[in-house]
């Protein structure tokens, strides 16, 4: 449902109450239905005053003539009914195109998205991904900021592009993470092609690639079947502490005061994404540091 070429007609029929019972039930089960219903509910609360079209036209003509005589440009206001219709159209258009092409997650959130070819993309916390749904067949490119796990439908092909590098897939499961000065691609099934400038790396199942700041790129092997964050656990292997703190902040919507901490320290370990007390205690105890969470419950500082 909501086929690209029929969206306008379908939504118009729904607004006018012209859907069949079967179509209405199907639409009500669609994940976007509640958003459209809220828009309509808001529009229904707008009060329209009775409007005399003939009188309005005469007033417009009179005002226009008067304005011309005074060498002033006429100012014509939208009729209330037209203004409301235009507002609804703009709201529908904005929501539809944003919700179908751009997806974001907030602190501690995960979001599963079905791609136009049937593949699945799962965004980790504080991440954003976008693609052109209307031109997917000709432009199979997904722009990513943050981290996402992909389960690719057999036979499908597309490219995940980031500011740090691109990953092209051929029927596989893989994870991509792109942060300022940090890029990582991990293949869990099948094969991916990682491109960074002139550097080209082929990853098969159980192999990973990483490039951190000015440090030389590295490859490694592993046995996991999917990224740990899918199960609410963040894990790190020989990663600068700076990026561990970034993950803590993204998962719990907190700010860590790193004064007095060497964020270049290499860290290996895990922490849960659903228990802030355990997460902070796990990381800071591993570092041998004492910390406290301020009363705002948003700021972490070292205890002196």
N, C-alpha and C positions, 0 to 999 in steps of 0.2 A: 504494500500500500504506500501512498505518498510517492508515486513515481514522479521523477523530475518533470516530465512533460505534462503531467496532469494535476500537479499540485494546486495551481490557481483554481481550476475548475472544481476539484474535489473540495477544497476549503470553502469555496463559494457555495457549493451545494450544502455543505454542513451548516454554514452560517444561516442559510435560508431554510433549514430543516427539510432538505430534499433527499437525504440519504435513506436508503432502504434499511430495515431493521438489521439485516446481516452486515451491511456496510458500517452502520453505527456501532454495532457490537465489536467489530474488528478494529475500528478506529479507537474506541474506548480502551481497548487492550494495548494500544500502541504506547510506548514509553513517553511520547511527546504530547499525548492527549491532554494530560493535566495542565501543561503549560498553555496550550491553546485555550483550554477551558477557563483558565485564570484571566487570560487576555479578554475573552468574551465577557466574563463576569464583570471585569472592570469597565468595559465599554457599556454594559447594560446599566451601570449606575450613573452614566452621564445623562443629564436632563436636557432634552431638546425642546426648545420653545416653539410654538406654532409659527410657521413662516409663510408669509404672503408673497408668492413669487412675483406676481404682477406688480405689486407695490415696490418690491425690491428692485425690479428692473427699471421702473420709472425713476426711482431714487438714484440708481446708478447713472442713468442717462443725464439726469438733472445735475448730479454732482460732477459728472465728467464735463458737461458744458460749462458749468461754473468754474471748474478748475482750468479749463482751456482759456476762458476769458481772463482768468487771473494769472495765466502763464505758470500754473503749478501742475505737477504730475498728480494724477488721481491715485488714491489709495483705496483698493477694493479688498474687502475682507471676505474670506471664504464663508459660504453659507454654512450654518451649523451642521447640517446633515452631511455635507461634503467634507467638512473638517473632521468629523468623527470617523467617517469611512476612510479618509486618508490616514488618520492616526492608526486605525486598526490595520490597514494594509502595511503601513511602515513597521508596526510592531510584529506582525506576522512575518514579514520579509526579513526583518533583522533577526528574529529568533530562529527562523527556519534555516537561514544560511549559516548563522553562527553555530547552531547546534549540530548541523550536519557536516561542517567543515573544520571547525576549531574546537578543541577539547582541552580543558584545564583541570588540574586538581589542586586542592588547597593543602594546608598542613595536615599530615597524617592520613590523607585520603588516597584511595586507589580507584581507578575507573576503567571498566572494561568496555571496549568499543569494537563493534563489528565493522570491518572495512568493506568497501563495495564488492570485493571479490570473495567475501565470505571468510577471510582471514580474521584473526582476533588480535587486538592490541590492548595491552593492559598498562595503564600509566601509573607510575609510582607517585608519591607525594611531591607537591610543588613542581609539576611538570606540565608541559604544553605541547600539543601536537596538532597539525593541521594538514589538510589535503584537499584537492579539488575534486569533489564527488562528481560534479557534472561532466568533468573531462577525464575521469579515471582511466578509461581505456587507452587514451592517448598520452596521459601524463600521470603515470603511477609513481608519484613522489610524495613522501610524507616528511614534513619538516618537524623536527623534534628539538625541544629544549628540556633538559632534565633526563628522566629515565623511563624506559618502556620495554616491556617484554612482548614479543611477537610470536604468535602461533600461526604459521602460514599455511593456507589451504594448498593441498597438493596441486602442483602444476602452476601455481601463481608466482608472479614475479613483480617486485617493486623495489624502490630504493628509499632508504631512510637517510635524509640529509640533515647534518648538524653543522654548527659553525666550526667544529673540530675535524670533521671527516664524514664520509658517506659509507653506508652499508647496503650492498645489493644482495638480494636473496633469491634462492631457487628452491622453494618448498622446504621449509625448515622451521625450527624454533630457536630464537636467539634473543639476547638482551642488549640494549644499547643505552649507555649513560654518557651524557655530554654536559659538562659544567665548565665554567671559565677555567682554562688551562688544564682540563681533565677530560679524557676521552677513553671509553672502554667499550669493547664489543665482545660478547661471549656467545658461542654457538652451542646449543644443546642437542640439536638434531639437524641432519642434512649438511648444508654448506652455505657459507656467506663469503662475500668479497668485500673487504674493507679497503677504502681508498682515502689516503691523506696526502694531498698534493701529488707528488710523483711516487709516493710509497704505495704499494699495492700488496695486500696480504690476504691469502685464502685461508679461512678457518673452517675446519670440519668439526663434527660433534666431539665435545670434550676439550675444545681448545679456546683460549681467550687471547685477546689483544688489548694492550693498554698503552696510552701515551700521556704522561703527566708533565706539564710545564716544559722545562728545557731538558728534562731527563730523557735519555734515549728510550724509544719504544721497547716494549717487552712482550713476550708471548709466554703462555703457561698452559698446563693441562690440568683437568679436574674431572671429578666423577659425578657431580651433582646433576640431577635431571631437570631442574628449573631453578631460577634465582630464589634465594632465601626470603627476599622481601615479599614474595607472593604469599608466604605463610607468616607474615608479620615479624620477620627477623632480619635485621640488617647485618651483613657480614663483610669483613674486610680482611684482605691478605696483603701485608706489606704495603700499606697505603699511608701517605703523610697524614698526620693527625688533623690537619686543616679540613680534609674532606670528611673525616669522621664527625667532626663538629657540625659541618654543613648538613649532614644527614640527620643528626640529632635535632638541629634547628628546624629542618623541613618536616620531620615527623611529629614534633611536639609544639611547634609554634613558639619557640623560646629563643632567647638571645644569650650566647655564651661569651662572657668577657674573657678574652684570651690573654689579657695582660699578665705577664709572668709565666706564660706557657709557651714552650717551643713547639709551634704548630708544624714544624718540619719533621718532628719525631715520627718514625715509622711505626705504624700500629697494625696489629693483627688480632682480630677478635670479633665478637658479635654483641648485639644488644637487641632487646625486644622493642617492637614498634607500638606496643599497646600498654606499656606500663612505664611511665616516665621515671618513677622512683628507682625501679630496678635498672632501667637503662642508664641513668646518670651514675648510679652506684657502680655498675659494671665497668663503665669506661674509666671513670676517675680513680677507682680503686686499682685498676690495672696500671694506671699511670703513677700510682702512689701519691695522689693529690687529694686534699680535702676541699670540699666545695659546699656551697649552700644555695638554695633556691630562694630568692628574695620574696617578700610578701606579695608582690604583684604576680607571683607564680609564672613569670615570663623571663626572668633574668637569672642566669647562673654565674656566680662569681667564686673565686678562690677564697677559702678561709685563711686569714692571716694569724 
